[in-house]
Amino acid sequence: MVINNQNLYSEAYTILKNFINGNITDPTGRYKKQWIHPSMPNITDQKFDGYPFIVISVDLNETAQAFDKSTSNKVYRALVTIYSDQSTEVDSIADEILSKFKDETLTTNLNEFKSISVASSPFNYEIIGGRKIHKRAIGMIGVKRI
């Protein structure tokens, strides 16, 4: 797994998804860990795996372009949003994600991103499908020079 100019978004998403799948405990113990999505899943679909789930969105911009115009610092901003119908699950998953992002023995799995920093949003909720669903977002910023 290497990020290059041909897979800037897709590989960054894959790296983050694999990191979370490999290091964060799914409270429901789903067999195939279908709890991480690139966008809001269709909660009315019979194939919906239920709560909790995580949505990862990746954004990037470029800074400090080199003499070679194909090389620059890519600044990644990833938003990892946790949704659950149980408020305590949101915070326990968020705690685990923040802890793992800061664990130097695990972040070698994220070595594509340098200078990782994280922040989180306040605890919140929204009504989804007629139910009160709790959520919290964790933002990660990482830099990659390519």
VEXLO-694591 format. One record per residue: x, y, z of N, C-alpha, C, O, CB in turn; residue number from 1. Coordinates in nm, 2 decimals, m for minus. Glycine has a CB too. Example, Ala and Ser with C-alpha at 12.3 -4.5 7.8 and 13.67 -1.06 7.14 Angstrom:
BEGIN
PT     nc1     nc2     nc3    cac1    cac2    cac3     cc1     cc2     cc3     oc1     oc2     oc3    cbc1    cbc2    cbc3  resi
PT    1.32   m0.57    0.78    1.23   m0.45    0.78    1.32   m0.33    0.78    1.42   m0.33    0.85    1.13   m0.45    0.90     1
PT    1.28   m0.22    0.71    1.37   m0.11    0.71    1.29    0.00    0.79    1.34    0.11    0.80    1.41   m0.06    0.57     2
END
This chain:
BEGIN
PT     nc1     nc2     nc3    cac1    cac2    cac3     cc1     cc2     cc3     oc1     oc2     oc3    cbc1    cbc2    cbc3  resi
PT    0.08   m0.12    0.00    0.00    0.00    0.00    0.09    0.12    0.00    0.15    0.16    0.10   m0.09    0.00    0.12     1
PT    0.09    0.19   m0.11    0.17    0.31   m0.12    0.08    0.42   m0.19    0.03    0.39   m0.30    0.30    0.29   m0.20     2
PT    0.08    0.54   m0.14    0.01    0.65   m0.20    0.10    0.71   m0.31    0.21    0.73   m0.28   m0.03    0.75   m0.09     3
PT    0.04    0.72   m0.43    0.11    0.79   m0.53    0.01    0.88   m0.60   m0.10    0.89   m0.57    0.18    0.69   m0.63     4
PT    0.06    0.95   m0.71   m0.02    1.05   m0.78   m0.14    0.99   m0.85   m0.23    1.06   m0.89    0.06    1.13   m0.87     5
PT   m0.15    0.86   m0.87   m0.26    0.79   m0.93   m0.37    0.74   m0.84   m0.48    0.71   m0.88   m0.21    0.68   m1.02     6
PT   m0.34    0.74   m0.71   m0.44    0.69   m0.61   m0.45    0.77   m0.49   m0.46    0.72   m0.38   m0.40    0.54   m0.58     7
PT   m0.44    0.90   m0.50   m0.43    0.99   m0.39   m0.55    0.97   m0.29   m0.52    0.97   m0.17   m0.43    1.13   m0.43     8
PT   m0.67    0.96   m0.34   m0.78    0.95   m0.25   m0.81    0.80   m0.21   m0.82    0.77   m0.09   m0.91    1.00   m0.31     9
PT   m0.81    0.71   m0.31   m0.85    0.58   m0.28   m0.76    0.50   m0.19   m0.80    0.43   m0.10   m0.86    0.50   m0.41    10
PT   m0.63    0.52   m0.20   m0.53    0.46   m0.12   m0.53    0.51    0.02   m0.51    0.44    0.12   m0.39    0.46   m0.18    11
PT   m0.55    0.65    0.04   m0.56    0.71    0.17   m0.68    0.65    0.24   m0.66    0.62    0.36   m0.57    0.86    0.16    12
PT   m0.79    0.64    0.18   m0.91    0.58    0.24   m0.88    0.44    0.28   m0.91    0.39    0.39   m1.03    0.58    0.14    13
PT   m0.82    0.36    0.19   m0.79    0.22    0.22   m0.70    0.20    0.34   m0.72    0.11    0.42   m0.73    0.15    0.10    14
PT   m0.59    0.29    0.35   m0.50    0.28    0.46   m0.57    0.31    0.59   m0.55    0.23    0.69   m0.38    0.38    0.44    15
PT   m0.65    0.41    0.59   m0.73    0.44    0.72   m0.83    0.33    0.75   m0.84    0.30    0.87   m0.80    0.58    0.70    16
PT   m0.90    0.28    0.65   m0.99    0.18    0.68   m0.92    0.05    0.74   m0.97   m0.01    0.83   m1.07    0.14    0.55    17
PT   m0.81    0.01    0.67   m0.74   m0.10    0.72   m0.68   m0.08    0.86   m0.68   m0.17    0.95   m0.63   m0.14    0.63    18
PT   m0.64    0.04    0.89   m0.58    0.07    1.02   m0.69    0.06    1.13   m0.67    0.00    1.23   m0.53    0.21    1.03    19
PT   m0.81    0.11    1.10   m0.92    0.10    1.20   m0.97   m0.04    1.21   m0.99   m0.09    1.32   m1.04    0.19    1.15    20
PT   m0.99   m0.11    1.10   m1.03   m0.25    1.10   m0.93   m0.34    1.18   m0.97   m0.43    1.25   m1.05   m0.31    0.96    21
PT   m0.80   m0.31    1.17   m0.70   m0.39    1.23   m0.67   m0.36    1.37   m0.61   m0.44    1.45   m0.58   m0.38    1.16    22
PT   m0.72   m0.24    1.42   m0.68   m0.20    1.55   m0.79   m0.15    1.65   m0.77   m0.14    1.77   m0.59   m0.08    1.54    23
PT   m0.91   m0.14    1.59   m1.03   m0.09    1.67   m1.13   m0.21    1.68   m1.16   m0.28    1.59   m1.09    0.03    1.61    24
PT   m1.18   m0.23    1.80   m1.27   m0.34    1.83   m1.41   m0.30    1.78   m1.46   m0.20    1.83   m1.27   m0.37    1.98    25
PT   m1.47   m0.38    1.70   m1.61   m0.36    1.66   m1.69   m0.42    1.78   m1.69   m0.54    1.80   m1.64   m0.44    1.52    26
PT   m1.77   m0.34    1.85   m1.85   m0.39    1.96   m1.94   m0.50    1.93   m1.98   m0.58    2.02   m1.92   m0.27    2.02    27
PT   m1.99   m0.51    1.81   m2.08   m0.62    1.77   m2.01   m0.74    1.72   m2.08   m0.84    1.70   m2.18   m0.57    1.67    28
PT   m1.88   m0.74    1.70   m1.80   m0.85    1.65   m1.84   m0.90    1.52   m1.84   m1.02    1.49   m1.82   m0.96    1.75    29
PT   m1.88   m0.82    1.43   m1.92   m0.86    1.29   m1.81   m0.94    1.23   m1.69   m0.90    1.24   m1.95   m0.73    1.21    30
PT   m1.84   m1.04    1.16   m1.74   m1.13    1.10   m1.66   m1.06    1.00   m1.53   m1.08    1.00   m1.82   m1.25    1.04    31
PT   m1.72   m1.00    0.90   m1.64   m0.93    0.79   m1.61   m0.79    0.82   m1.55   m0.72    0.73   m1.71   m0.95    0.66    32
PT   m1.64   m0.74    0.94   m1.62   m0.60    0.97   m1.67   m0.50    0.87   m1.59   m0.41    0.82   m1.47   m0.58    1.00    33
PT   m1.79   m0.51    0.83   m1.86   m0.42    0.74   m1.92   m0.30    0.81   m2.03   m0.27    0.80   m1.96   m0.50    0.65    34
PT   m1.83   m0.24    0.89   m1.88   m0.13    0.97   m1.82    0.00    0.94   m1.84    0.10    1.00   m1.86   m0.16    1.12    35
PT   m1.73    0.00    0.84   m1.66    0.12    0.79   m1.70    0.15    0.65   m1.69    0.06    0.56   m1.50    0.11    0.80    36
PT   m1.74    0.28    0.62   m1.80    0.31    0.49   m1.74    0.44    0.44   m1.69    0.52    0.52   m1.95    0.33    0.50    37
PT   m1.73    0.46    0.31   m1.68    0.58    0.25   m1.79    0.70    0.25   m1.75    0.81    0.23   m1.63    0.56    0.11    38
PT   m1.91    0.66    0.27   m2.02    0.76    0.28   m2.13    0.70    0.37   m2.12    0.58    0.41   m2.08    0.80    0.14    39
PT   m2.23    0.78    0.40   m2.34    0.73    0.49   m2.40    0.61    0.42   m2.45    0.62    0.31   m2.44    0.84    0.51    40
PT   m2.41    0.49    0.49   m2.47    0.37    0.43   m2.63    0.39    0.42   m2.68    0.48    0.49   m2.44    0.25    0.51    41
PT   m2.69    0.31    0.34   m2.83    0.31    0.33   m2.89    0.23    0.45   m2.89    0.11    0.44   m2.88    0.25    0.19    42
PT   m2.94    0.30    0.55   m2.98    0.23    0.67   m3.11    0.16    0.65   m3.15    0.08    0.74   m2.99    0.33    0.78    43
PT   m3.18    0.18    0.54   m3.31    0.11    0.51   m3.29   m0.02    0.43   m3.38   m0.09    0.42   m3.41    0.21    0.44    44
PT   m3.17   m0.04    0.38   m3.14   m0.16    0.31   m3.13   m0.28    0.40   m3.08   m0.27    0.51   m3.00   m0.14    0.23    45
PT   m3.18   m0.39    0.35   m3.18   m0.51    0.43   m3.04   m0.56    0.46   m3.01   m0.63    0.55   m3.26   m0.62    0.36    46
PT   m2.94   m0.52    0.38   m2.80   m0.56    0.39   m2.73   m0.47    0.49   m2.61   m0.49    0.52   m2.73   m0.56    0.26    47
PT   m2.80   m0.36    0.54   m2.73   m0.27    0.64   m2.69   m0.35    0.76   m2.77   m0.43    0.82   m2.83   m0.16    0.68    48
PT   m2.56   m0.34    0.80   m2.51   m0.42    0.91   m2.54   m0.36    1.05   m2.50   m0.42    1.15   m2.36   m0.43    0.90    49
PT   m2.61   m0.26    1.06   m2.65   m0.20    1.19   m2.55   m0.11    1.25   m2.44   m0.08    1.19   m2.68   m0.31    1.28    50
PT   m2.58   m0.07    1.37   m2.50    0.03    1.45   m2.41   m0.05    1.54   m2.44   m0.16    1.58   m2.58    0.13    1.53    51
PT   m2.29    0.00    1.58   m2.23    0.13    1.53   m2.17    0.11    1.40   m2.14    0.00    1.35   m2.13    0.18    1.64    52
PT   m2.14    0.22    1.33   m2.06    0.22    1.21   m1.98    0.35    1.20   m2.01    0.44    1.27   m2.16    0.20    1.08    53
PT   m1.88    0.34    1.11   m1.79    0.45    1.10   m1.79    0.50    0.95   m1.79    0.41    0.86   m1.65    0.41    1.14    54
PT   m1.79    0.63    0.93   m1.78    0.69    0.79   m1.65    0.76    0.79   m1.62    0.85    0.87   m1.90    0.78    0.76    55
PT   m1.57    0.73    0.69   m1.44    0.80    0.67   m1.45    0.88    0.54   m1.48    0.83    0.43   m1.32    0.69    0.66    56
PT   m1.42    1.01    0.55   m1.41    1.09    0.43   m1.27    1.15    0.43   m1.21    1.19    0.53   m1.52    1.20    0.43    57
PT   m1.21    1.16    0.31   m1.07    1.20    0.29   m1.07    1.33    0.20   m1.14    1.33    0.09   m0.98    1.09    0.23    58
PT   m1.00    1.43    0.24   m0.98    1.55    0.16   m0.83    1.58    0.15   m0.76    1.53    0.24   m1.06    1.67    0.22    59
PT   m0.79    1.65    0.05   m0.65    1.68    0.04   m0.63    1.81   m0.03   m0.71    1.85   m0.12   m0.57    1.57   m0.03    60
PT   m0.52    1.87    0.00   m0.47    1.99   m0.08   m0.32    1.98   m0.09   m0.26    1.90   m0.02   m0.52    2.12   m0.01    61
PT   m0.27    2.06   m0.17   m0.12    2.06   m0.20   m0.06    2.19   m0.15   m0.12    2.30   m0.16   m0.09    2.04   m0.35    62
PT    0.06    2.18   m0.09    0.14    2.29   m0.05    0.29    2.27   m0.09    0.33    2.16   m0.12    0.13    2.32    0.10    63
PT    0.36    2.38   m0.09    0.51    2.37   m0.11    0.55    2.29   m0.23    0.62    2.19   m0.22    0.58    2.31    0.01    64
PT    0.50    2.33   m0.35    0.53    2.26   m0.47    0.68    2.27   m0.50    0.75    2.37   m0.48    0.45    2.32   m0.59    65
PT    0.74    2.16   m0.55    0.88    2.15   m0.58    0.91    2.21   m0.72    0.82    2.25   m0.79    0.94    2.01   m0.56    66
PT    1.04    2.21   m0.76    1.07    2.25   m0.89    1.01    2.16   m0.99    0.97    2.20   m1.10    1.23    2.25   m0.91    67
PT    0.99    2.03   m0.96    0.92    1.94   m1.04    0.77    1.95   m1.01    0.73    1.92   m0.90    0.97    1.79   m1.02    68
PT    0.69    2.00   m1.11    0.55    2.03   m1.07    0.47    1.91   m1.04    0.35    1.93   m0.99    0.49    2.10   m1.19    69
PT    0.52    1.79   m1.05    0.45    1.67   m1.01    0.47    1.63   m0.87    0.41    1.54   m0.81    0.48    1.55   m1.10    70
PT    0.57    1.71   m0.80    0.60    1.68   m0.66    0.56    1.79   m0.57    0.58    1.91   m0.60    0.75    1.65   m0.64    71
PT    0.49    1.76   m0.46    0.45    1.86   m0.36    0.41    1.79   m0.23    0.41    1.67   m0.23    0.33    1.94   m0.42    72
PT    0.39    1.87   m0.13    0.33    1.81    0.00    0.18    1.80   m0.02    0.11    1.89   m0.05    0.37    1.90    0.12    73
PT    0.14    1.68    0.00   m0.01    1.65    0.00   m0.05    1.66    0.15   m0.01    1.58    0.23   m0.05    1.52   m0.07    74
PT   m0.14    1.75    0.18   m0.19    1.76    0.32   m0.33    1.69    0.32   m0.43    1.74    0.26   m0.20    1.91    0.36    75
PT   m0.34    1.58    0.39   m0.46    1.50    0.40   m0.54    1.54    0.52   m0.48    1.55    0.63   m0.43    1.35    0.40    76
PT   m0.66    1.55    0.51   m0.76    1.58    0.62   m0.86    1.47    0.61   m0.94    1.46    0.52   m0.82    1.72    0.61    77
PT   m0.86    1.38    0.71   m0.96    1.27    0.71   m1.05    1.30    0.83   m1.01    1.33    0.93   m0.88    1.13    0.72    78
PT   m1.18    1.27    0.80   m1.28    1.28    0.90   m1.33    1.15    0.93   m1.39    1.08    0.84   m1.39    1.39    0.86    79
PT   m1.32    1.10    1.05   m1.37    0.97    1.09   m1.49    0.99    1.18   m1.47    1.04    1.30   m1.25    0.88    1.16    80
PT   m1.61    0.96    1.13   m1.73    0.99    1.21   m1.79    0.86    1.26   m1.81    0.76    1.18   m1.83    1.07    1.13    81
PT   m1.81    0.85    1.39   m1.87    0.73    1.45   m2.02    0.75    1.48   m2.05    0.86    1.54   m1.79    0.70    1.59    82
PT   m2.10    0.66    1.44   m2.24    0.67    1.46   m2.29    0.55    1.54   m2.24    0.43    1.51   m2.32    0.67    1.32    83
PT   m2.37    0.57    1.64   m2.43    0.46    1.71   m2.56    0.50    1.77   m2.59    0.62    1.80   m2.33    0.41    1.82    84
PT   m2.65    0.40    1.80   m2.77    0.42    1.87   m2.75    0.42    2.02   m2.84    0.44    2.10   m2.88    0.32    1.83    85
PT   m2.63    0.39    2.06   m2.59    0.39    2.21   m2.48    0.49    2.23   m2.37    0.48    2.17   m2.55    0.25    2.25    86
PT   m2.51    0.59    2.31   m2.41    0.70    2.33   m2.28    0.65    2.39   m2.17    0.70    2.35   m2.47    0.80    2.43    87
PT   m2.28    0.55    2.47   m2.16    0.51    2.54   m2.06    0.44    2.43   m1.94    0.45    2.44   m2.19    0.41    2.65    88
PT   m2.12    0.38    2.33   m2.04    0.32    2.22   m1.96    0.42    2.15   m1.85    0.40    2.11   m2.13    0.24    2.13    89
PT   m2.02    0.54    2.12   m1.96    0.64    2.04   m1.83    0.68    2.11   m1.72    0.69    2.05   m2.05    0.76    2.03    90
PT   m1.84    0.71    2.24   m1.72    0.76    2.32   m1.62    0.65    2.33   m1.50    0.68    2.33   m1.76    0.81    2.45    91
PT   m1.66    0.53    2.36   m1.56    0.42    2.37   m1.48    0.39    2.24   m1.36    0.37    2.25   m1.62    0.29    2.43    92
PT   m1.55    0.40    2.13   m1.49    0.38    2.00   m1.40    0.50    1.97   m1.28    0.48    1.93   m1.59    0.36    1.89    93
PT   m1.44    0.62    2.00   m1.36    0.74    1.98   m1.24    0.74    2.07   m1.13    0.77    2.02   m1.45    0.87    2.01    94
PT   m1.25    0.70    2.19   m1.14    0.69    2.28   m1.03    0.59    2.22   m0.91    0.62    2.23   m1.18    0.64    2.42    95
PT   m1.08    0.48    2.17   m0.99    0.38    2.12   m0.92    0.43    1.99   m0.80    0.40    1.97   m1.07    0.25    2.09    96
PT   m0.99    0.50    1.91   m0.93    0.55    1.78   m0.83    0.65    1.82   m0.72    0.65    1.77   m1.04    0.61    1.69    97
PT   m0.86    0.75    1.91   m0.76    0.85    1.95   m0.64    0.78    2.01   m0.52    0.83    1.98   m0.82    0.95    2.05    98
PT   m0.66    0.69    2.09   m0.54    0.62    2.15   m0.46    0.55    2.05   m0.33    0.55    2.06   m0.60    0.52    2.26    99
PT   m0.52    0.48    1.96   m0.44    0.41    1.85   m0.37    0.50    1.76   m0.26    0.47    1.71   m0.53    0.31    1.78   100
PT   m0.43    0.62    1.73   m0.36    0.71    1.64   m0.24    0.77    1.70   m0.14    0.81    1.63   m0.46    0.83    1.61   101
PT   m0.23    0.77    1.84   m0.12    0.82    1.91   m0.02    0.71    1.95    0.09    0.74    2.00   m0.16    0.90    2.03   102
PT   m0.05    0.58    1.93    0.04    0.47    1.97    0.15    0.45    1.87    0.12    0.41    1.75   m0.05    0.34    1.99   103
PT    0.27    0.49    1.90    0.38    0.49    1.80    0.41    0.35    1.75    0.46    0.33    1.64    0.50    0.54    1.87   104
PT    0.38    0.24    1.83    0.40    0.11    1.78    0.30    0.07    1.67    0.33   m0.02    1.58    0.40    0.01    1.89   105
PT    0.19    0.13    1.67    0.08    0.10    1.57    0.09    0.20    1.45    0.05    0.16    1.34   m0.05    0.11    1.63   106
PT    0.14    0.32    1.47    0.13    0.41    1.36    0.23    0.38    1.24    0.23    0.45    1.14    0.16    0.55    1.41   107
PT    0.31    0.28    1.26    0.39    0.24    1.14    0.29    0.19    1.03    0.33    0.20    0.91    0.49    0.12    1.18   108
PT    0.17    0.15    1.07    0.07    0.12    0.97    0.02    0.24    0.89   m0.04    0.23    0.79   m0.05    0.04    1.03   109
PT    0.05    0.36    0.95    0.01    0.48    0.89    0.13    0.56    0.84    0.12    0.68    0.83   m0.07    0.57    0.99   110
PT    0.24    0.49    0.81    0.36    0.56    0.78    0.36    0.63    0.65    0.45    0.71    0.62    0.47    0.46    0.77   111
PT    0.25    0.62    0.57    0.24    0.70    0.45    0.21    0.84    0.49    0.24    0.93    0.41    0.12    0.64    0.37   112
PT    0.16    0.87    0.61    0.13    1.00    0.65    0.23    1.05    0.76    0.26    0.98    0.85   m0.01    1.01    0.71   113
PT    0.29    1.16    0.74    0.39    1.22    0.83    0.32    1.33    0.91    0.22    1.38    0.87    0.52    1.27    0.76   114
PT    0.37    1.36    1.03    0.32    1.47    1.11    0.17    1.45    1.14    0.09    1.55    1.12    0.34    1.60    1.04   115
PT    0.13    1.34    1.19   m0.01    1.31    1.21   m0.06    1.39    1.34    0.01    1.39    1.44   m0.04    1.16    1.24   116
PT   m0.17    1.47    1.32   m0.23    1.53    1.44   m0.38    1.50    1.43   m0.44    1.48    1.32   m0.20    1.69    1.43   117
PT   m0.44    1.50    1.55   m0.58    1.47    1.56   m0.66    1.57    1.64   m0.60    1.63    1.73   m0.60    1.32    1.61   118
PT   m0.78    1.58    1.62   m0.88    1.66    1.69   m1.01    1.60    1.68   m1.04    1.51    1.59   m0.88    1.81    1.65   119
PT   m1.10    1.63    1.77   m1.24    1.57    1.76   m1.35    1.68    1.78   m1.32    1.79    1.83   m1.25    1.46    1.87   120
PT   m1.47    1.64    1.74   m1.58    1.73    1.75   m1.65    1.71    1.88   m1.62    1.60    1.95   m1.68    1.71    1.63   121
PT   m1.74    1.79    1.92   m1.82    1.77    2.04   m1.91    1.65    2.01   m1.95    1.62    1.90   m1.90    1.89    2.08   122
PT   m1.96    1.59    2.12   m2.06    1.48    2.11   m2.19    1.54    2.06   m2.22    1.65    2.10   m2.08    1.41    2.25   123
PT   m2.25    1.47    1.97   m2.37    1.53    1.91   m2.47    1.41    1.87   m2.43    1.29    1.89   m2.34    1.61    1.78   124
PT   m2.58    1.45    1.82   m2.67    1.34    1.77   m2.75    1.40    1.65   m2.76    1.52    1.63   m2.77    1.29    1.88   125
PT   m2.81    1.31    1.58   m2.91    1.35    1.47   m3.02    1.25    1.47   m3.00    1.13    1.51   m2.84    1.37    1.34   126
PT   m3.13    1.28    1.41   m3.24    1.19    1.39   m3.22    1.12    1.25   m3.22    1.19    1.15   m3.38    1.26    1.40   127
PT   m3.20    0.99    1.25   m3.17    0.92    1.13   m3.28    0.80    1.12   m3.28    0.72    1.22   m3.03    0.86    1.11   128
PT   m3.36    0.80    1.02   m3.46    0.69    1.01   m3.55    0.69    1.13   m3.60    0.59    1.17   m3.39    0.56    1.00   129
PT   m3.58    0.81    1.19   m3.67    0.82    1.30   m3.62    0.79    1.43   m3.69    0.78    1.53   m3.79    0.74    1.27   130
PT   m3.48    0.76    1.44   m3.42    0.72    1.56   m3.31    0.83    1.60   m3.25    0.89    1.51   m3.36    0.58    1.55   131
PT   m3.29    0.84    1.73   m3.19    0.93    1.78   m3.05    0.86    1.77   m3.03    0.76    1.83   m3.21    0.98    1.92   132
PT   m2.96    0.91    1.68   m2.83    0.84    1.66   m2.72    0.94    1.71   m2.72    1.05    1.67   m2.81    0.80    1.51   133
PT   m2.64    0.89    1.79   m2.53    0.96    1.85   m2.41    0.96    1.76   m2.39    0.86    1.69   m2.50    0.91    1.99   134
PT   m2.33    1.07    1.76   m2.21    1.07    1.67   m2.10    1.16    1.73   m2.13    1.25    1.81   m2.25    1.12    1.53   135
PT   m1.98    1.13    1.69   m1.87    1.21    1.72   m1.77    1.20    1.60   m1.76    1.09    1.54   m1.80    1.17    1.85   136
PT   m1.71    1.31    1.56   m1.61    1.30    1.45   m1.47    1.33    1.50   m1.45    1.41    1.59   m1.65    1.41    1.34   137
PT   m1.38    1.25    1.44   m1.24    1.27    1.48   m1.17    1.31    1.35   m1.18    1.24    1.24   m1.18    1.13    1.54   138
PT   m1.10    1.42    1.35   m1.03    1.47    1.24   m0.88    1.43    1.25   m0.82    1.44    1.36   m1.04    1.62    1.22   139
PT   m0.82    1.39    1.14   m0.68    1.36    1.13   m0.62    1.43    1.02   m0.67    1.44    0.91   m0.65    1.20    1.12   140
PT   m0.50    1.49    1.05   m0.43    1.56    0.94   m0.29    1.49    0.93   m0.22    1.47    1.03   m0.41    1.72    0.98   141
PT   m0.26    1.46    0.81   m0.13    1.40    0.78   m0.07    1.45    0.65   m0.14    1.50    0.57   m0.14    1.24    0.77   142
PT    0.06    1.45    0.64    0.13    1.51    0.52    0.20    1.40    0.45    0.27    1.31    0.52    0.22    1.62    0.56   143
PT    0.20    1.40    0.32    0.27    1.30    0.24    0.34    1.38    0.13    0.27    1.46    0.06    0.18    1.19    0.18   144
PT    0.47    1.37    0.11    0.54    1.44    0.00    0.56    1.34   m0.12    0.63    1.24   m0.11    0.68    1.49    0.05   145
PT    0.49    1.37   m0.23    0.50    1.30   m0.35    0.49    1.39   m0.47    0.50    1.35   m0.59    0.39    1.19   m0.36   146
END
